[in-house]
Amino acid sequence: MHSGKAVIVVDEVEAVVNVVEKVGTVAECVSENIEEKLPDDSKLKEASLVNMHQNKLFMVHN
């Protein structure tokens, strides 16, 4: 009886993980598009590049 509930929970967790991955991919694309439009010497672009780099490192290590 409990194993059936566990399977349901695992399936739901996997579905949530897939949604989070898709949202992350879209957010990364949006960030890259915005970053491309910022002036090269702006603090905002520098912060955006640092943030994107940190996110990529996080994704590699997790």
PAGUPA-951925 format. One record per residue: residue in three letters; x negated, y, z negated of N, C-alpha, C in turn; residue number from 1. Coordinates in steps of 0.1 Angstrom, whole numbers, always signed. Layout:
N
(node 'ALA',(X,Y,Z),(X,Y,Z),(X,Y,Z),NUM)
...
//
This chain:
62
(node 'MET',(-8,-12,+0),(+0,+0,+0),(-9,+13,+0),1)
(node 'HIS',(-19,+13,-8),(-28,+25,-9),(-36,+26,+4),2)
(node 'SER',(-40,+15,+10),(-48,+16,+22),(-41,+23,+33),3)
(node 'GLY',(-28,+21,+34),(-20,+28,+44),(-20,+42,+42),4)
(node 'LYS',(-19,+47,+30),(-19,+61,+27),(-33,+67,+30),5)
(node 'ALA',(-43,+59,+27),(-57,+63,+30),(-59,+65,+45),6)
(node 'VAL',(-54,+57,+53),(-55,+58,+67),(-48,+71,+72),7)
(node 'ILE',(-36,+74,+66),(-29,+86,+70),(-37,+98,+66),8)
(node 'VAL',(-43,+98,+54),(-51,+109,+50),(-63,+111,+59),9)
(node 'VAL',(-70,+100,+62),(-82,+101,+71),(-78,+107,+84),10)
(node 'ASP',(-67,+102,+90),(-62,+107,+103),(-59,+122,+102),11)
(node 'GLU',(-53,+126,+91),(-50,+141,+90),(-63,+149,+88),12)
(node 'VAL',(-72,+144,+81),(-85,+151,+79),(-92,+152,+92),13)
(node 'GLU',(-93,+141,+100),(-99,+142,+113),(-92,+152,+122),14)
(node 'ALA',(-79,+153,+121),(-72,+163,+130),(-76,+177,+125),15)
(node 'VAL',(-77,+179,+112),(-81,+193,+107),(-95,+196,+112),16)
(node 'VAL',(-104,+186,+111),(-118,+188,+115),(-118,+192,+130),17)
(node 'ASN',(-110,+185,+138),(-110,+189,+153),(-105,+203,+155),18)
(node 'VAL',(-95,+207,+148),(-90,+221,+149),(-101,+231,+145),19)
(node 'VAL',(-107,+228,+134),(-118,+237,+129),(-129,+238,+139),20)
(node 'GLU',(-133,+227,+145),(-143,+227,+155),(-139,+236,+167),21)
(node 'LYS',(-127,+234,+171),(-122,+242,+183),(-122,+257,+180),22)
(node 'VAL',(-117,+260,+168),(-117,+274,+164),(-131,+280,+163),23)
(node 'GLY',(-140,+272,+158),(-154,+276,+157),(-160,+279,+171),24)
(node 'THR',(-157,+270,+181),(-161,+272,+195),(-156,+285,+201),25)
(node 'VAL',(-143,+287,+199),(-137,+299,+204),(-143,+312,+198),26)
(node 'ALA',(-144,+311,+185),(-150,+323,+178),(-164,+325,+183),27)
(node 'GLU',(-172,+315,+185),(-186,+317,+190),(-185,+323,+204),28)
(node 'CYS',(-176,+319,+213),(-175,+325,+226),(-171,+340,+225),29)
(node 'VAL',(-162,+343,+217),(-157,+357,+215),(-169,+365,+210),30)
(node 'SER',(-176,+360,+200),(-188,+367,+195),(-198,+370,+206),31)
(node 'GLU',(-201,+360,+214),(-210,+362,+225),(-206,+372,+235),32)
(node 'ASN',(-193,+372,+238),(-187,+382,+247),(-188,+396,+241),33)
(node 'ILE',(-185,+398,+229),(-186,+411,+222),(-201,+415,+222),34)
(node 'GLU',(-210,+406,+218),(-224,+409,+216),(-230,+414,+230),35)
(node 'GLU',(-225,+408,+241),(-230,+412,+254),(-226,+427,+257),36)
(node 'LYS',(-216,+432,+252),(-211,+445,+255),(-217,+456,+246),37)
(node 'LEU',(-223,+452,+235),(-229,+462,+226),(-242,+467,+231),38)
(node 'PRO',(-245,+480,+228),(-258,+485,+232),(-270,+478,+226),39)
(node 'ASP',(-281,+476,+234),(-292,+468,+229),(-298,+473,+216),40)
(node 'ASP',(-298,+486,+214),(-305,+492,+202),(-296,+494,+190),41)
(node 'SER',(-284,+488,+190),(-274,+491,+180),(-276,+481,+168),42)
(node 'LYS',(-273,+486,+156),(-274,+478,+144),(-264,+467,+144),43)
(node 'LEU',(-252,+470,+150),(-241,+460,+151),(-246,+448,+160),44)
(node 'LYS',(-253,+451,+171),(-257,+440,+180),(-268,+432,+172),45)
(node 'GLU',(-277,+439,+165),(-287,+431,+158),(-280,+422,+147),46)
(node 'ALA',(-270,+427,+140),(-263,+419,+130),(-256,+408,+137),47)
(node 'SER',(-250,+410,+148),(-243,+400,+156),(-253,+388,+160),48)
(node 'LEU',(-265,+392,+164),(-274,+382,+169),(-279,+374,+157),49)
(node 'VAL',(-282,+381,+145),(-286,+373,+133),(-275,+364,+129),50)
(node 'ASN',(-263,+368,+129),(-251,+360,+125),(-250,+348,+134),51)
(node 'MET',(-251,+350,+147),(-250,+339,+156),(-261,+329,+154),52)
(node 'HIS',(-273,+334,+152),(-285,+325,+149),(-282,+317,+136),53)
(node 'GLN',(-277,+323,+126),(-275,+316,+113),(-264,+306,+115),54)
(node 'ASN',(-254,+309,+123),(-243,+299,+125),(-248,+287,+133),55)
(node 'LYS',(-257,+289,+143),(-262,+278,+150),(-271,+269,+141),56)
(node 'LEU',(-279,+275,+132),(-287,+268,+123),(-278,+259,+113),57)
(node 'PHE',(-267,+266,+109),(-258,+259,+100),(-251,+247,+107),58)
(node 'MET',(-247,+248,+120),(-241,+238,+127),(-251,+226,+130),59)
(node 'VAL',(-264,+229,+131),(-274,+219,+134),(-276,+210,+121),60)
(node 'HIS',(-276,+217,+110),(-279,+210,+97),(-267,+204,+91),61)
(node 'ASN',(-255,+206,+96),(-243,+200,+90),(-236,+190,+99),62)
//
